[in-house]
Amino acid sequence: MSDGTLRSSIYPGLAVVIVLKEDQKTGKGTQGFVKDILMNIPVHPRGIKVRLETGEVGRVQYILGS
C-alpha cells in the first residue's frame, strides 16, 4: 500500500481508502474508487482530497494494490 500524499499517484478509477470529515477523530477508513481529485497542489501531508464514485469526499490515506 502507498500513502495518498502525492497528487501525481492518484487518478480516476484508482482504489483507495479515504477518511471522511466526520471520521477524522476516529480515523475510520472508507474504501472506494476515485471519481474526482479535488486539490491542485502536488503534495499534502494529510492526504489529497478526492471524491469517490459513491459521492463521498475525504482525504486519501492509502492507495490499495500498490
mmCIF file of the N, C-alpha and C atoms, coordinates in Angstrom:
data_MODEL
# 
_entry.id   MODEL 
# 
loop_
_atom_site.group_PDB 
_atom_site.id 
_atom_site.type_symbol 
_atom_site.label_atom_id 
_atom_site.label_alt_id 
_atom_site.label_comp_id 
_atom_site.label_asym_id 
_atom_site.label_entity_id 
_atom_site.label_seq_id 
_atom_site.pdbx_PDB_ins_code 
_atom_site.Cartn_x 
_atom_site.Cartn_y 
_atom_site.Cartn_z 
_atom_site.occupancy 
_atom_site.B_iso_or_equiv 
_atom_site.pdbx_formal_charge 
_atom_site.auth_seq_id 
_atom_site.auth_comp_id 
_atom_site.auth_asym_id 
_atom_site.auth_atom_id 
_atom_site.pdbx_PDB_model_num 
ATOM 1   N N  . MET A 1 1  ? 0.837   -1.193 0.000   1.00 0.00 ? 1  MET A N  1 
ATOM 2   C CA . MET A 1 1  ? 0.000   0.000  0.000   1.00 0.00 ? 1  MET A CA 1 
ATOM 3   C C  . MET A 1 1  ? 0.875   1.247  0.000   1.00 0.00 ? 1  MET A C  1 
ATOM 4   N N  . SER A 1 2  ? 0.400   2.246  -0.698  1.00 0.00 ? 2  SER A N  1 
ATOM 5   C CA . SER A 1 2  ? 1.117   3.510  -0.782  1.00 0.00 ? 2  SER A CA 1 
ATOM 6   C C  . SER A 1 2  ? 0.278   4.593  -0.109  1.00 0.00 ? 2  SER A C  1 
ATOM 7   N N  . ASP A 1 3  ? 0.947   5.619  0.384   1.00 0.00 ? 3  ASP A N  1 
ATOM 8   C CA . ASP A 1 3  ? 0.170   6.681  1.026   1.00 0.00 ? 3  ASP A CA 1 
ATOM 9   C C  . ASP A 1 3  ? -0.413  7.627  -0.025  1.00 0.00 ? 3  ASP A C  1 
ATOM 10  N N  . GLY A 1 4  ? -1.351  8.437  0.399   1.00 0.00 ? 4  GLY A N  1 
ATOM 11  C CA . GLY A 1 4  ? -2.071  9.301  -0.526  1.00 0.00 ? 4  GLY A CA 1 
ATOM 12  C C  . GLY A 1 4  ? -1.680  10.756 -0.473  1.00 0.00 ? 4  GLY A C  1 
ATOM 13  N N  . THR A 1 5  ? -0.404  11.046 -0.169  1.00 0.00 ? 5  THR A N  1 
ATOM 14  C CA . THR A 1 5  ? 0.011   12.437 -0.043  1.00 0.00 ? 5  THR A CA 1 
ATOM 15  C C  . THR A 1 5  ? 0.489   13.040 -1.360  1.00 0.00 ? 5  THR A C  1 
ATOM 16  N N  . LEU A 1 6  ? 0.746   12.224 -2.387  1.00 0.00 ? 6  LEU A N  1 
ATOM 17  C CA . LEU A 1 6  ? 1.232   12.722 -3.673  1.00 0.00 ? 6  LEU A CA 1 
ATOM 18  C C  . LEU A 1 6  ? 0.099   12.725 -4.701  1.00 0.00 ? 6  LEU A C  1 
ATOM 19  N N  . ARG A 1 7  ? -0.223  13.899 -5.224  1.00 0.00 ? 7  ARG A N  1 
ATOM 20  C CA . ARG A 1 7  ? -1.299  14.009 -6.207  1.00 0.00 ? 7  ARG A CA 1 
ATOM 21  C C  . ARG A 1 7  ? -0.970  13.234 -7.475  1.00 0.00 ? 7  ARG A C  1 
ATOM 22  N N  . SER A 1 8  ? 0.294   13.179 -7.853  1.00 0.00 ? 8  SER A N  1 
ATOM 23  C CA . SER A 1 8  ? 0.694   12.519 -9.098  1.00 0.00 ? 8  SER A CA 1 
ATOM 24  C C  . SER A 1 8  ? 0.421   11.017 -9.096  1.00 0.00 ? 8  SER A C  1 
ATOM 25  N N  . SER A 1 9  ? 0.241   10.419 -7.914  1.00 0.00 ? 9  SER A N  1 
ATOM 26  C CA . SER A 1 9  ? -0.010  8.970  -7.846  1.00 0.00 ? 9  SER A CA 1 
ATOM 27  C C  . SER A 1 9  ? -1.498  8.641  -7.744  1.00 0.00 ? 9  SER A C  1 
ATOM 28  N N  . ILE A 1 10 ? -2.366  9.669  -7.827  1.00 0.00 ? 10 ILE A N  1 
ATOM 29  C CA . ILE A 1 10 ? -3.807  9.462  -7.695  1.00 0.00 ? 10 ILE A CA 1 
ATOM 30  C C  . ILE A 1 10 ? -4.484  9.837  -9.010  1.00 0.00 ? 10 ILE A C  1 
ATOM 31  N N  . TYR A 1 11 ? -5.406  8.988  -9.461  1.00 0.00 ? 11 TYR A N  1 
ATOM 32  C CA . TYR A 1 11 ? -6.104  9.219  -10.725 1.00 0.00 ? 11 TYR A CA 1 
ATOM 33  C C  . TYR A 1 11 ? -7.494  8.576  -10.662 1.00 0.00 ? 11 TYR A C  1 
ATOM 34  N N  . PRO A 1 12 ? -8.426  9.025  -11.508 1.00 0.00 ? 12 PRO A N  1 
ATOM 35  C CA . PRO A 1 12 ? -9.776  8.452  -11.507 1.00 0.00 ? 12 PRO A CA 1 
ATOM 36  C C  . PRO A 1 12 ? -9.759  6.945  -11.749 1.00 0.00 ? 12 PRO A C  1 
ATOM 37  N N  . GLY A 1 13 ? -10.590 6.236  -10.983 1.00 0.00 ? 13 GLY A N  1 
ATOM 38  C CA . GLY A 1 13 ? -10.677 4.784  -11.099 1.00 0.00 ? 13 GLY A CA 1 
ATOM 39  C C  . GLY A 1 13 ? -9.773  4.038  -10.139 1.00 0.00 ? 13 GLY A C  1 
ATOM 40  N N  . LEU A 1 14 ? -8.877  4.746  -9.457  1.00 0.00 ? 14 LEU A N  1 
ATOM 41  C CA . LEU A 1 14 ? -7.933  4.131  -8.524  1.00 0.00 ? 14 LEU A CA 1 
ATOM 42  C C  . LEU A 1 14 ? -8.642  3.700  -7.245  1.00 0.00 ? 14 LEU A C  1 
ATOM 43  N N  . ALA A 1 15 ? -8.336  2.504  -6.758  1.00 0.00 ? 15 ALA A N  1 
ATOM 44  C CA . ALA A 1 15 ? -8.908  2.011  -5.495  1.00 0.00 ? 15 ALA A CA 1 
ATOM 45  C C  . ALA A 1 15 ? -8.118  2.600  -4.332  1.00 0.00 ? 15 ALA A C  1 
ATOM 46  N N  . VAL A 1 16 ? -8.834  3.259  -3.412  1.00 0.00 ? 16 VAL A N  1 
ATOM 47  C CA . VAL A 1 16 ? -8.196  3.951  -2.300  1.00 0.00 ? 16 VAL A CA 1 
ATOM 48  C C  . VAL A 1 16 ? -8.989  3.754  -1.013  1.00 0.00 ? 16 VAL A C  1 
ATOM 49  N N  . VAL A 1 17 ? -8.361  4.116  0.096   1.00 0.00 ? 17 VAL A N  1 
ATOM 50  C CA . VAL A 1 17 ? -9.040  4.225  1.392   1.00 0.00 ? 17 VAL A CA 1 
ATOM 51  C C  . VAL A 1 17 ? -8.954  5.692  1.787   1.00 0.00 ? 17 VAL A C  1 
ATOM 52  N N  . ILE A 1 18 ? -10.120 6.300  2.068   1.00 0.00 ? 18 ILE A N  1 
ATOM 53  C CA . ILE A 1 18 ? -10.153 7.696  2.478   1.00 0.00 ? 18 ILE A CA 1 
ATOM 54  C C  . ILE A 1 18 ? -10.684 7.797  3.904   1.00 0.00 ? 18 ILE A C  1 
ATOM 55  N N  . VAL A 1 19 ? -10.427 8.943  4.526   1.00 0.00 ? 19 VAL A N  1 
ATOM 56  C CA . VAL A 1 19 ? -11.033 9.248  5.821   1.00 0.00 ? 19 VAL A CA 1 
ATOM 57  C C  . VAL A 1 19 ? -11.993 10.406 5.582   1.00 0.00 ? 19 VAL A C  1 
ATOM 58  N N  . LEU A 1 20 ? -13.269 10.177 5.887   1.00 0.00 ? 20 LEU A N  1 
ATOM 59  C CA . LEU A 1 20 ? -14.284 11.209 5.741   1.00 0.00 ? 20 LEU A CA 1 
ATOM 60  C C  . LEU A 1 20 ? -14.124 12.251 6.844   1.00 0.00 ? 20 LEU A C  1 
ATOM 61  N N  . LYS A 1 21 ? -14.620 13.450 6.600   1.00 0.00 ? 21 LYS A N  1 
ATOM 62  C CA . LYS A 1 21 ? -14.517 14.543 7.582   1.00 0.00 ? 21 LYS A CA 1 
ATOM 63  C C  . LYS A 1 21 ? -15.056 14.110 8.949   1.00 0.00 ? 21 LYS A C  1 
ATOM 64  N N  . GLU A 1 22 ? -16.216 13.445 8.955   1.00 0.00 ? 22 GLU A N  1 
ATOM 65  C CA . GLU A 1 22 ? -16.830 13.046 10.226  1.00 0.00 ? 22 GLU A CA 1 
ATOM 66  C C  . GLU A 1 22 ? -16.078 11.905 10.922  1.00 0.00 ? 22 GLU A C  1 
ATOM 67  N N  . ASP A 1 23 ? -15.163 11.241 10.210  1.00 0.00 ? 23 ASP A N  1 
ATOM 68  C CA . ASP A 1 23 ? -14.400 10.137 10.791  1.00 0.00 ? 23 ASP A CA 1 
ATOM 69  C C  . ASP A 1 23 ? -12.967 10.523 11.143  1.00 0.00 ? 23 ASP A C  1 
ATOM 70  N N  . GLN A 1 24 ? -12.611 11.803 11.037  1.00 0.00 ? 24 GLN A N  1 
ATOM 71  C CA . GLN A 1 24 ? -11.232 12.216 11.282  1.00 0.00 ? 24 GLN A CA 1 
ATOM 72  C C  . GLN A 1 24 ? -10.769 11.917 12.705  1.00 0.00 ? 24 GLN A C  1 
ATOM 73  N N  . LYS A 1 25 ? -11.650 12.046 13.686  1.00 0.00 ? 25 LYS A N  1 
ATOM 74  C CA . LYS A 1 25 ? -11.249 11.791 15.072  1.00 0.00 ? 25 LYS A CA 1 
ATOM 75  C C  . LYS A 1 25 ? -10.973 10.316 15.317  1.00 0.00 ? 25 LYS A C  1 
ATOM 76  N N  . THR A 1 26 ? -11.747 9.440  14.697  1.00 0.00 ? 26 THR A N  1 
ATOM 77  C CA . THR A 1 26 ? -11.570 8.005  14.909  1.00 0.00 ? 26 THR A CA 1 
ATOM 78  C C  . THR A 1 26 ? -10.588 7.397  13.918  1.00 0.00 ? 26 THR A C  1 
ATOM 79  N N  . GLY A 1 27 ? -10.413 8.040  12.752  1.00 0.00 ? 27 GLY A N  1 
ATOM 80  C CA . GLY A 1 27 ? -9.515  7.514  11.731  1.00 0.00 ? 27 GLY A CA 1 
ATOM 81  C C  . GLY A 1 27 ? -10.118 6.377  10.916  1.00 0.00 ? 27 GLY A C  1 
ATOM 82  N N  . LYS A 1 28 ? -11.435 6.176  11.050  1.00 0.00 ? 28 LYS A N  1 
ATOM 83  C CA . LYS A 1 28 ? -12.109 5.102  10.309  1.00 0.00 ? 28 LYS A CA 1 
ATOM 84  C C  . LYS A 1 28 ? -11.986 5.348  8.807   1.00 0.00 ? 28 LYS A C  1 
ATOM 85  N N  . GLY A 1 29 ? -11.562 4.328  8.076   1.00 0.00 ? 29 GLY A N  1 
ATOM 86  C CA . GLY A 1 29 ? -11.380 4.439  6.641   1.00 0.00 ? 29 GLY A CA 1 
ATOM 87  C C  . GLY A 1 29 ? -12.595 3.991  5.855   1.00 0.00 ? 29 GLY A C  1 
ATOM 88  N N  . THR A 1 30 ? -12.758 4.570  4.662   1.00 0.00 ? 30 THR A N  1 
ATOM 89  C CA . THR A 1 30 ? -13.819 4.207  3.735   1.00 0.00 ? 30 THR A CA 1 
ATOM 90  C C  . THR A 1 30 ? -13.166 3.847  2.412   1.00 0.00 ? 30 THR A C  1 
ATOM 91  N N  . GLN A 1 31 ? -13.445 2.658  1.907   1.00 0.00 ? 31 GLN A N  1 
ATOM 92  C CA . GLN A 1 31 ? -12.826 2.178  0.679   1.00 0.00 ? 31 GLN A CA 1 
ATOM 93  C C  . GLN A 1 31 ? -13.703 2.516  -0.517  1.00 0.00 ? 31 GLN A C  1 
ATOM 94  N N  . GLY A 1 32 ? -13.065 2.843  -1.632  1.00 0.00 ? 32 GLY A N  1 
ATOM 95  C CA . GLY A 1 32 ? -13.815 3.129  -2.842  1.00 0.00 ? 32 GLY A CA 1 
ATOM 96  C C  . GLY A 1 32 ? -12.890 3.458  -3.999  1.00 0.00 ? 32 GLY A C  1 
ATOM 97  N N  . PHE A 1 33 ? -13.510 3.923  -5.092  1.00 0.00 ? 33 PHE A N  1 
ATOM 98  C CA . PHE A 1 33 ? -12.766 4.261  -6.302  1.00 0.00 ? 33 PHE A CA 1 
ATOM 99  C C  . PHE A 1 33 ? -12.856 5.761  -6.549  1.00 0.00 ? 33 PHE A C  1 
ATOM 100 N N  . VAL A 1 34 ? -11.718 6.372  -6.896  1.00 0.00 ? 34 VAL A N  1 
ATOM 101 C CA . VAL A 1 34 ? -11.645 7.816  -7.110  1.00 0.00 ? 34 VAL A CA 1 
ATOM 102 C C  . VAL A 1 34 ? -12.475 8.210  -8.331  1.00 0.00 ? 34 VAL A C  1 
ATOM 103 N N  . LYS A 1 35 ? -13.326 9.216  -8.152  1.00 0.00 ? 35 LYS A N  1 
ATOM 104 C CA . LYS A 1 35 ? -14.059 9.809  -9.271  1.00 0.00 ? 35 LYS A CA 1 
ATOM 105 C C  . LYS A 1 35 ? -13.411 11.128 -9.676  1.00 0.00 ? 35 LYS A C  1 
ATOM 106 N N  . ASP A 1 36 ? -13.152 12.002 -8.686  1.00 0.00 ? 36 ASP A N  1 
ATOM 107 C CA . ASP A 1 36 ? -12.564 13.319 -8.941  1.00 0.00 ? 36 ASP A CA 1 
ATOM 108 C C  . ASP A 1 36 ? -11.477 13.617 -7.917  1.00 0.00 ? 36 ASP A C  1 
ATOM 109 N N  . ILE A 1 37 ? -10.435 14.323 -8.364  1.00 0.00 ? 37 ILE A N  1 
ATOM 110 C CA . ILE A 1 37 ? -9.398  14.833 -7.461  1.00 0.00 ? 37 ILE A CA 1 
ATOM 111 C C  . ILE A 1 37 ? -9.762  16.287 -7.175  1.00 0.00 ? 37 ILE A C  1 
ATOM 112 N N  . LEU A 1 38 ? -9.877  16.651 -5.911  1.00 0.00 ? 38 LEU A N  1 
ATOM 113 C CA . LEU A 1 38 ? -10.394 17.959 -5.534  1.00 0.00 ? 38 LEU A CA 1 
ATOM 114 C C  . LEU A 1 38 ? -9.332  18.966 -5.122  1.00 0.00 ? 38 LEU A C  1 
ATOM 115 N N  . MET A 1 39 ? -8.058  18.615 -5.276  1.00 0.00 ? 39 MET A N  1 
ATOM 116 C CA . MET A 1 39 ? -6.961  19.524 -4.911  1.00 0.00 ? 39 MET A CA 1 
ATOM 117 C C  . MET A 1 39 ? -6.004  19.642 -6.085  1.00 0.00 ? 39 MET A C  1 
ATOM 118 N N  . ASN A 1 40 ? -5.411  20.836 -6.234  1.00 0.00 ? 40 ASN A N  1 
ATOM 119 C CA . ASN A 1 40 ? -4.442  21.052 -7.306  1.00 0.00 ? 40 ASN A CA 1 
ATOM 120 C C  . ASN A 1 40 ? -2.993  21.032 -6.837  1.00 0.00 ? 40 ASN A C  1 
ATOM 121 N N  . ILE A 1 41 ? -2.780  21.082 -5.524  1.00 0.00 ? 41 ILE A N  1 
ATOM 122 C CA . ILE A 1 41 ? -1.406  21.101 -5.032  1.00 0.00 ? 41 ILE A CA 1 
ATOM 123 C C  . ILE A 1 41 ? -0.771  19.716 -5.195  1.00 0.00 ? 41 ILE A C  1 
ATOM 124 N N  . PRO A 1 42 ? 0.543   19.656 -5.456  1.00 0.00 ? 42 PRO A N  1 
ATOM 125 C CA . PRO A 1 42 ? 1.192   18.372 -5.734  1.00 0.00 ? 42 PRO A CA 1 
ATOM 126 C C  . PRO A 1 42 ? 1.360   17.457 -4.528  1.00 0.00 ? 42 PRO A C  1 
ATOM 127 N N  . VAL A 1 43 ? 1.493   18.035 -3.311  1.00 0.00 ? 43 VAL A N  1 
ATOM 128 C CA . VAL A 1 43 ? 1.709   17.234 -2.103  1.00 0.00 ? 43 VAL A CA 1 
ATOM 129 C C  . VAL A 1 43 ? 0.895   17.843 -0.963  1.00 0.00 ? 43 VAL A C  1 
ATOM 130 N N  . HIS A 1 44 ? 0.260   16.967 -0.164  1.00 0.00 ? 44 HIS A N  1 
ATOM 131 C CA . HIS A 1 44 ? -0.429  17.440 1.040   1.00 0.00 ? 44 HIS A CA 1 
ATOM 132 C C  . HIS A 1 44 ? -0.150  16.438 2.152   1.00 0.00 ? 44 HIS A C  1 
ATOM 133 N N  . PRO A 1 45 ? 0.366   16.885 3.292   1.00 0.00 ? 45 PRO A N  1 
ATOM 134 C CA . PRO A 1 45 ? 0.789   15.959 4.357   1.00 0.00 ? 45 PRO A CA 1 
ATOM 135 C C  . PRO A 1 45 ? -0.343  15.117 4.956   1.00 0.00 ? 45 PRO A C  1 
ATOM 136 N N  . ARG A 1 46 ? -1.581  15.600 4.900   1.00 0.00 ? 46 ARG A N  1 
ATOM 137 C CA . ARG A 1 46 ? -2.700  14.825 5.458   1.00 0.00 ? 46 ARG A CA 1 
ATOM 138 C C  . ARG A 1 46 ? -3.436  14.016 4.406   1.00 0.00 ? 46 ARG A C  1 
ATOM 139 N N  . GLY A 1 47 ? -2.992  14.085 3.159   1.00 0.00 ? 47 GLY A N  1 
ATOM 140 C CA . GLY A 1 47 ? -3.614  13.320 2.086   1.00 0.00 ? 47 GLY A CA 1 
ATOM 141 C C  . GLY A 1 47 ? -4.355  14.207 1.106   1.00 0.00 ? 47 GLY A C  1 
ATOM 142 N N  . ILE A 1 48 ? -4.367  13.789 -0.145  1.00 0.00 ? 48 ILE A N  1 
ATOM 143 C CA . ILE A 1 48 ? -5.043  14.525 -1.210  1.00 0.00 ? 48 ILE A CA 1 
ATOM 144 C C  . ILE A 1 48 ? -6.546  14.306 -1.091  1.00 0.00 ? 48 ILE A C  1 
ATOM 145 N N  . LYS A 1 49 ? -7.321  15.370 -1.214  1.00 0.00 ? 49 LYS A N  1 
ATOM 146 C CA . LYS A 1 49 ? -8.772  15.280 -1.082  1.00 0.00 ? 49 LYS A CA 1 
ATOM 147 C C  . LYS A 1 49 ? -9.376  14.814 -2.407  1.00 0.00 ? 49 LYS A C  1 
ATOM 148 N N  . VAL A 1 50 ? -10.240 13.798 -2.325  1.00 0.00 ? 50 VAL A N  1 
ATOM 149 C CA . VAL A 1 50 ? -10.879 13.234 -3.517  1.00 0.00 ? 50 VAL A CA 1 
ATOM 150 C C  . VAL A 1 50 ? -12.371 13.003 -3.273  1.00 0.00 ? 50 VAL A C  1 
ATOM 151 N N  . ARG A 1 51 ? -13.102 12.827 -4.378  1.00 0.00 ? 51 ARG A N  1 
ATOM 152 C CA . ARG A 1 51 ? -14.497 12.391 -4.321  1.00 0.00 ? 51 ARG A CA 1 
ATOM 153 C C  . ARG A 1 51 ? -14.529 10.974 -4.882  1.00 0.00 ? 51 ARG A C  1 
ATOM 154 N N  . LEU A 1 52 ? -15.151 10.077 -4.136  1.00 0.00 ? 52 LEU A N  1 
ATOM 155 C CA . LEU A 1 52 ? -15.294 8.702  -4.598  1.00 0.00 ? 52 LEU A CA 1 
ATOM 156 C C  . LEU A 1 52 ? -16.466 8.599  -5.571  1.00 0.00 ? 52 LEU A C  1 
ATOM 157 N N  . GLU A 1 53 ? -16.557 7.469  -6.274  1.00 0.00 ? 53 GLU A N  1 
ATOM 158 C CA . GLU A 1 53 ? -17.667 7.237  -7.200  1.00 0.00 ? 53 GLU A CA 1 
ATOM 159 C C  . GLU A 1 53 ? -19.007 7.224  -6.472  1.00 0.00 ? 53 GLU A C  1 
ATOM 160 N N  . THR A 1 54 ? -18.995 6.981  -5.156  1.00 0.00 ? 54 THR A N  1 
ATOM 161 C CA . THR A 1 54 ? -20.217 6.988  -4.351  1.00 0.00 ? 54 THR A CA 1 
ATOM 162 C C  . THR A 1 54 ? -20.634 8.403  -3.954  1.00 0.00 ? 54 THR A C  1 
ATOM 163 N N  . GLY A 1 55 ? -19.779 9.404  -4.211  1.00 0.00 ? 55 GLY A N  1 
ATOM 164 C CA . GLY A 1 55 ? -20.062 10.783 -3.855  1.00 0.00 ? 55 GLY A CA 1 
ATOM 165 C C  . GLY A 1 55 ? -19.442 11.209 -2.543  1.00 0.00 ? 55 GLY A C  1 
ATOM 166 N N  . GLU A 1 56 ? -18.858 10.281 -1.803  1.00 0.00 ? 56 GLU A N  1 
ATOM 167 C CA . GLU A 1 56 ? -18.222 10.611 -0.527  1.00 0.00 ? 56 GLU A CA 1 
ATOM 168 C C  . GLU A 1 56 ? -16.910 11.365 -0.783  1.00 0.00 ? 56 GLU A C  1 
ATOM 169 N N  . VAL A 1 57 ? -16.622 12.340 0.089   1.00 0.00 ? 57 VAL A N  1 
ATOM 170 C CA . VAL A 1 57 ? -15.428 13.166 -0.042  1.00 0.00 ? 57 VAL A CA 1 
ATOM 171 C C  . VAL A 1 57 ? -14.550 12.989 1.185   1.00 0.00 ? 57 VAL A C  1 
ATOM 172 N N  . GLY A 1 58 ? -13.254 12.801 0.945   1.00 0.00 ? 58 GLY A N  1 
ATOM 173 C CA . GLY A 1 58 ? -12.318 12.671 2.052   1.00 0.00 ? 58 GLY A CA 1 
ATOM 174 C C  . GLY A 1 58 ? -10.886 12.704 1.561   1.00 0.00 ? 58 GLY A C  1 
ATOM 175 N N  . ARG A 1 59 ? -9.970  12.562 2.502   1.00 0.00 ? 59 ARG A N  1 
ATOM 176 C CA . ARG A 1 59 ? -8.536  12.576 2.173   1.00 0.00 ? 59 ARG A CA 1 
ATOM 177 C C  . ARG A 1 59 ? -8.013  11.148 2.032   1.00 0.00 ? 59 ARG A C  1 
ATOM 178 N N  . VAL A 1 60 ? -7.210  10.933 0.998   1.00 0.00 ? 60 VAL A N  1 
ATOM 179 C CA . VAL A 1 60 ? -6.659  9.606  0.727   1.00 0.00 ? 60 VAL A CA 1 
ATOM 180 C C  . VAL A 1 60 ? -5.642  9.250  1.803   1.00 0.00 ? 60 VAL A C  1 
ATOM 181 N N  . GLN A 1 61 ? -5.865  8.112  2.449   1.00 0.00 ? 61 GLN A N  1 
ATOM 182 C CA . GLN A 1 61 ? -4.922  7.598  3.436   1.00 0.00 ? 61 GLN A CA 1 
ATOM 183 C C  . GLN A 1 61 ? -4.011  6.548  2.826   1.00 0.00 ? 61 GLN A C  1 
ATOM 184 N N  . TYR A 1 62 ? -4.586  5.682  2.009   1.00 0.00 ? 62 TYR A N  1 
ATOM 185 C CA . TYR A 1 62 ? -3.832  4.608  1.366   1.00 0.00 ? 62 TYR A CA 1 
ATOM 186 C C  . TYR A 1 62 ? -4.330  4.400  -0.043  1.00 0.00 ? 62 TYR A C  1 
ATOM 187 N N  . ILE A 1 63 ? -3.392  4.021  -0.900  1.00 0.00 ? 63 ILE A N  1 
ATOM 188 C CA . ILE A 1 63 ? -3.732  3.566  -2.250  1.00 0.00 ? 63 ILE A CA 1 
ATOM 189 C C  . ILE A 1 63 ? -3.666  2.049  -2.200  1.00 0.00 ? 63 ILE A C  1 
ATOM 190 N N  . LEU A 1 64 ? -4.740  1.386  -2.565  1.00 0.00 ? 64 LEU A N  1 
ATOM 191 C CA . LEU A 1 64 ? -4.803  -0.080 -2.475  1.00 0.00 ? 64 LEU A CA 1 
ATOM 192 C C  . LEU A 1 64 ? -4.123  -0.718 -3.682  1.00 0.00 ? 64 LEU A C  1 
ATOM 193 N N  . GLY A 1 65 ? -3.493  -1.843 -3.440  1.00 0.00 ? 65 GLY A N  1 
ATOM 194 C CA . GLY A 1 65 ? -2.890  -2.627 -4.518  1.00 0.00 ? 65 GLY A CA 1 
ATOM 195 C C  . GLY A 1 65 ? -1.633  -2.027 -5.094  1.00 0.00 ? 65 GLY A C  1 
ATOM 196 N N  . SER A 1 66 ? -0.936  -1.178 -4.335  1.00 0.00 ? 66 SER A N  1 
ATOM 197 C CA . SER A 1 66 ? 0.328   -0.635 -4.850  1.00 0.00 ? 66 SER A CA 1 
ATOM 198 C C  . SER A 1 66 ? 1.400   -0.729 -3.790  1.00 0.00 ? 66 SER A C  1 
# 
